């Protein structure tokens, strides 16, 4: 069967445009071809992109499509060979089942005080009337949260050294060069420390040394009282009674870091921009937060309706992940009236779905009330992906975002260093992020 219509631009130029201006590519294609179109990336793949909710439901849930781990090959250099992201079928389902418990219920509550304390500590280091870069500060907070909540590192030389090494490693993946490594795999050649990819791999090895040392130490001195996720994973057994091996633990820790550090920091950066850009939104949020008193319970914050709507609108307008993980057609399937042959790769556009006029009137407008006025299905609002590949840490990310935002707003007064700023989204590695130059003043 022929593929859906798409631009006739040369595939090499299509790939370059996708790397440089992903939102423009999606919007131009959607304007010309509607909610389903084909993109061809030279030397990489041909993709059918969909954004209609009915098409998303078929793509994410139909047994005719699968979510093979090998489609996520771009993540391998960072997360490792045995990450849940790169697993398929029953192996993927079993690993997800093992990893789910730390991200729900009472475990979330136990992390609330840690998140609040870290946020206060970071902002205490910013002086009065001091200008600071927002994304950089949010990254400091979310990295500390990851290192405490996930790795269980609270203080000491290993914590400081690992934090330093992780920052340098992750920053490479977020640069323009990092984007080229993502989309042009042939550049990933380790030709020694003098080569670009060789330097990246050396940074990764330095991180791994510390991660494996921590795993070894924790195995040698188990402490059942610890509540961090590494401790829970060390005690986790599969259905045959087997524990996760060191390499599995390392890869899942890197996966949680990769999925939960930069993403949450980016969402928080947008949140601080919008809440200070729109005085009415700020007033409504502060009224709701102040209704909880001086020492609110973290779960009470998590359940606040306007705060929830505000965070949802932040994730809707410029979703950190622009697309879901790709699916591959296993048996011929009809999507949006178009038959797709086996082997066709399908990608759901989170960004285009969130920009649909029929779902979100005035989609370019920041309007939290839309989430109070109606409920959206999992195929209409999908900031964390969907189906079997939906983000494992979704509940933790939502919880963390709300607690950090509430802590900042109730304890700190901020203002724009440039009152006329109109913040724009840019590609940052595989993600969509605000411009790094966005700064504020602690007043």
C-alpha positions in Angstrom: 0.0 0.0 0.0 1.3 3.5 -0.7 2.2 5.6 2.3 0.2 8.7 3.3 1.1 12.0 1.5 4.1 14.0 2.7 6.5 16.7 1.6 8.6 16.0 -1.5 11.6 17.8 0.1 14.8 15.8 -0.3 15.1 13.3 2.6 18.5 14.7 3.7 17.0 18.2 3.9 14.0 16.8 5.8 16.3 15.3 8.4 18.2 18.6 8.7 14.9 20.5 9.2 13.7 18.0 11.8 16.9 18.4 13.8 16.8 22.3 13.5 13.1 23.1 13.7 10.9 20.1 14.7 7.9 22.3 15.6 8.0 24.0 12.2 8.3 20.7 10.4 5.3 19.3 12.2 3.1 22.4 11.8 3.9 22.8 8.1 3.2 19.1 7.3 -0.1 19.2 9.4 -1.2 22.4 7.6 -0.7 20.8 4.2 -1.5 17.1 4.8 -3.7 17.0 7.9 -3.5 14.7 10.8 -1.5 12.0 9.1 1.6 12.4 6.9 4.8 10.8 5.9 8.3 12.0 6.7 11.5 10.6 5.2 14.8 11.1 6.9 17.8 10.2 4.8 19.9 7.3 6.1 17.6 6.9 9.1 14.0 5.9 8.5 10.6 6.7 7.0 8.0 7.7 9.5 4.2 8.0 9.3 3.2 10.7 11.9 -0.3 10.9 13.3 -2.1 13.3 15.6 -5.8 12.6 15.5 -7.0 11.0 18.8 -8.6 8.1 17.1 -5.4 7.4 15.2 -3.5 7.7 18.4 -5.7 5.1 20.1 -5.2 2.6 17.3 -1.4 3.3 17.2 -0.9 3.0 21.0 -3.3 0.1 21.7 -4.0 -2.0 18.6 -2.4 -5.5 18.7 -1.6 -4.9 15.0 1.2 -2.6 16.1 4.1 -3.3 18.4 6.6 -1.1 20.3 9.9 -2.7 19.7 12.8 -1.7 21.9 15.1 -1.4 18.9 13.1 1.5 17.7 14.6 3.5 20.6 18.1 2.8 19.6 19.0 6.5 19.9 18.8 6.1 23.7 21.3 3.2 23.9 24.5 5.2 24.4 23.1 6.9 27.5 20.9 4.3 29.1 22.8 1.1 28.2 21.9 -2.2 26.5 19.6 -3.6 29.2 17.4 -0.6 29.9 13.6 -1.1 29.9 13.5 1.4 27.1 15.3 -1.0 24.8 13.3 -4.1 25.7 10.4 -5.6 23.7 7.4 -7.8 24.2 7.2 -10.0 27.3 10.7 -9.0 28.5 9.6 -5.4 28.5 6.4 -6.1 30.3 8.3 -8.1 33.0 10.8 -5.3 33.6 8.1 -2.6 33.8 6.3 -4.7 36.4 9.5 -4.9 38.5 10.1 -1.2 38.2 6.6 0.1 38.9 6.3 -0.2 42.8 8.6 2.7 43.8 6.6 5.2 41.8 3.2 4.9 43.5 1.3 5.3 46.8 3.1 5.8 50.1 6.4 5.9 48.4 5.5 9.2 46.8 4.5 10.7 50.1 7.9 9.7 51.6 9.7 11.7 48.9 7.7 14.9 49.5 9.9 16.3 52.4 13.1 15.5 50.5 11.9 17.4 47.4 10.8 20.4 49.6 14.1 20.5 51.5 16.2 20.4 48.3 14.2 23.2 46.7 14.6 25.4 49.7 18.4 24.7 49.9 18.9 25.6 46.2 17.0 28.9 46.5 18.7 29.7 49.8 22.0 29.9 47.8 20.6 32.6 45.6 21.1 36.0 47.1 18.5 38.8 47.3 18.3 40.8 44.0 20.5 38.1 42.3 19.9 37.2 38.7 19.9 33.5 38.0 19.3 31.3 35.0 16.0 29.4 35.5 16.7 26.2 33.6 20.1 25.8 35.2 18.6 26.2 38.7 15.7 23.8 38.0 18.3 21.3 36.7 20.2 21.6 40.0 17.0 20.9 41.9 15.9 17.9 39.9 19.4 16.4 39.7 19.6 16.6 43.5 16.2 15.0 43.8 17.2 12.2 41.5 20.5 11.6 43.4 18.6 11.4 46.7 15.3 9.8 45.8 16.6 7.4 43.1 20.3 6.8 44.0 20.0 7.4 47.7 23.0 9.8 47.9 22.5 12.5 50.4 26.0 13.8 51.1 29.7 12.9 50.7 32.4 12.9 48.1 30.8 10.3 45.9 27.6 12.4 45.7 29.5 15.6 44.7 31.7 13.8 42.2 28.9 11.9 40.6 26.8 15.1 40.3 29.7 16.8 38.6 30.3 13.9 36.2 26.6 13.4 35.4 26.1 17.1 34.6 29.0 17.1 32.0 27.7 13.8 30.5 24.1 14.9 30.2 25.0 18.3 28.8 26.7 16.6 25.8 23.4 14.9 24.9 21.5 18.2 25.1 23.8 20.2 22.7 23.5 20.6 18.9 26.3 18.1 18.6 24.3 15.7 20.8 21.3 16.1 18.5 23.5 15.0 15.6 24.7 12.0 17.6 21.0 11.1 18.1 19.9 11.3 14.5 23.2 10.3 12.7 24.3 7.1 14.3 27.3 6.7 12.1 28.9 9.6 14.0 29.0 7.4 17.1 32.5 6.1 16.6 34.8 5.8 19.5 38.2 6.6 18.0 39.9 7.5 21.3 39.7 10.5 23.6 40.6 12.9 20.8 37.4 12.1 18.9 34.0 13.7 19.7 32.2 10.4 20.5 35.3 9.1 22.3 35.1 12.0 24.7 31.4 11.3 25.3 32.1 7.7 26.1 34.9 8.6 28.4 32.5 10.9 30.3 30.1 7.9 30.5 32.8 5.6 31.8 33.7 8.0 34.6 30.0 8.1 35.6 29.7 4.3 35.5 32.7 3.9 37.8 30.9 5.8 40.6 27.5 4.1 39.9 29.0 0.6 40.1 30.9 1.5 43.2 27.7 2.6 44.9 25.8 -0.6 43.8 28.7 -2.7 45.1 28.8 -0.9 48.5 25.0 -1.2 48.9 25.0 -4.9 48.1 27.8 -5.4 50.7 26.0 -3.3 53.4 22.2 -3.7 52.9 19.9 -1.4 54.8 16.2 -2.3 54.7 15.3 1.1 56.3 16.4 3.1 53.3 13.6 4.4 51.1 15.4 5.3 47.9 14.6 3.6 44.6 18.0 1.9 44.3 17.4 0.2 47.6 14.0 -1.1 46.4 15.5 -2.3 43.2 18.3 -4.1 45.0 15.7 -6.1 46.9 13.4 -6.7 43.9 13.1 -10.3 42.6 11.4 -11.5 39.4 9.0 -14.4 39.2 11.8 -16.9 39.2 13.3 -15.3 42.3 16.3 -13.7 40.5 17.6 -10.3 41.5 18.6 -7.6 39.1 22.3 -7.8 38.1 24.6 -4.9 38.5 24.5 -4.0 34.8 20.6 -4.0 34.9 20.7 -1.8 37.9 23.1 0.6 36.3 21.1 0.8 33.1 17.8 1.4 34.9 19.3 4.1 37.1 20.6 5.9 34.0 17.2 5.5 32.4 15.5 7.1 35.4 18.1 9.9 35.4 17.7 10.4 31.6 13.9 10.4 31.8 13.4 12.3 35.1 16.1 15.0 35.4 16.1 17.1 32.2 12.4 16.6 31.5 11.1 17.8 34.9 13.6 20.7 35.0 12.3 21.8 31.6 8.7 21.6 32.6 9.4 23.6 35.7 11.2 26.3 33.7 8.1 26.8 31.5 5.9 26.8 34.6 7.9 29.6 36.3 7.7 31.6 33.0 4.0 31.2 32.6 3.0 31.9 36.2 5.0 35.1 36.3 4.0 36.1 32.8 0.3 36.0 33.6 -0.7 37.9 36.8 -4.2 36.4 36.9 -2.8 32.8 36.9 -0.3 33.8 39.6 -3.1 35.2 41.8 -5.2 32.1 41.4 -2.3 29.8 42.2 -1.3 31.7 45.3 -4.8 31.9 46.6 -5.1 28.1 46.3 -1.7 27.4 47.9 -2.3 29.8 50.8 -5.5 28.0 51.6 -3.5 25.0 52.8 -1.8 27.0 55.6 1.9 27.2 56.6 3.0 23.6 56.4 0.9 21.8 53.8 0.9 18.1 53.5 2.6 17.1 50.2 -0.4 15.0 49.1 -2.7 18.0 49.8 -0.5 20.0 47.4 -0.6 17.2 44.8 -4.4 17.2 44.8 -5.0 20.9 44.3 -7.3 21.4 41.3 -5.9 24.7 39.9 -2.3 23.7 40.5 -3.0 20.4 38.6 -4.7 22.3 35.8 -1.8 24.8 35.6 0.8 22.0 35.4 -1.3 20.2 32.8 -1.5 23.3 30.6 2.3 23.8 31.0 2.8 20.2 29.7 0.2 20.7 26.9 1.5 23.8 25.3 5.1 22.8 24.8 5.4 19.1 25.7 8.9 18.2 26.7 8.7 15.0 24.6 7.4 16.1 21.2 6.4 12.6 20.1 5.7 9.2 21.6 8.0 6.2 21.2 7.5 4.8 17.7 5.4 1.8 16.9 5.8 -0.7 14.1 3.0 -2.3 12.1 3.0 -6.0 12.7 0.0 -6.9 10.6 -1.7 -4.6 8.1 -3.9 -2.1 9.9 -6.2 0.8 9.0 -5.5 4.1 10.7 -7.5 7.2 9.8 -8.9 5.4 6.8 -5.5 4.5 5.4 -4.2 1.0 5.2 -0.6 0.6 6.4 1.5 -2.4 5.5 3.5 -4.5 8.0 6.8 -2.9 8.8 5.6 0.7 8.6 6.8 2.8 11.4 4.2 5.1 13.1 5.0 8.0 15.4 2.3 9.9 17.4 2.9 13.6 17.6 2.2 14.8 21.1 2.8 18.4 20.1 0.3 18.4 17.2 -2.3 16.6 19.2 -2.0 19.2 21.9 -2.3 22.0 19.3 -5.6 20.7 17.8 -8.3 23.5 17.7 -11.1 20.9 18.0 -9.6 19.8 21.4 -8.0 23.0 22.7 -9.7 26.2 21.4 -7.0 28.9 20.9 -4.3 26.3 21.4 -1.5 28.9 21.4 -3.0 30.6 24.5 -2.0 29.5 28.0 -5.3 28.7 29.6 -5.3 26.3 32.7 -9.0 26.6 33.0 -9.5 24.3 30.0 -8.5 21.4 32.3 -11.1 22.4 34.8 -13.8 22.7 32.2 -13.5 19.2 30.7 -11.8 15.8 30.9 -9.4 14.8 28.2 -8.9 11.2 27.2 -5.4 9.5 27.2 -5.3 10.0 23.4 -6.1 13.8 23.6 -3.7 14.7 26.4 -0.5 12.6 26.4 2.5 14.5 27.8 3.9 11.2 29.1 3.2 9.1 26.1 0.8 6.2 26.1 0.1 2.5 25.9 2.8 0.1 27.0 5.5 2.8 26.6 3.9 5.4 28.9 6.5 7.0 31.1 7.1 4.8 34.2 7.9 7.8 36.4 4.8 9.8 35.4 3.3 9.9 38.9 6.7 10.9 40.5 7.3 13.6 37.8 3.8 15.1 38.4 4.3 15.0 42.2 7.8 16.5 42.0 6.7 19.2 39.7 3.9 20.3 41.9 5.9 20.2 45.2 8.8 22.1 43.7 6.6 24.8 42.2 4.5 25.1 45.4 7.7 25.4 47.5 9.1 28.1 45.2 6.0 30.2 45.0 5.2 30.2 48.7 8.7 30.9 49.9 10.3 33.1 47.3 9.4 36.2 45.3 10.7 36.2 41.7 10.5 38.6 38.8 11.7 38.7 35.2 15.2 40.1 34.5 13.7 41.1 31.2 10.0 42.1 31.6 9.4 42.1 27.9 10.6 38.5 27.4 8.6 36.2 25.1 10.1 32.8 25.8 10.4 30.5 22.7 10.9 26.7 22.5 14.0 25.2 21.0 15.3 21.7 20.4 17.6 20.5 23.2 18.9 17.1 22.2 15.8 14.9 21.9 13.6 17.2 23.9 11.8 20.5 23.5 12.9 23.2 25.9 12.9 26.9 26.6 15.8 29.1 25.6 18.7 28.7 28.1 19.2 32.4 28.4 15.9 32.8 30.4 16.8 34.4 33.7 14.9 35.8 36.7 15.7 37.8 39.8 15.1 36.7 43.4 13.5 39.8 44.9 
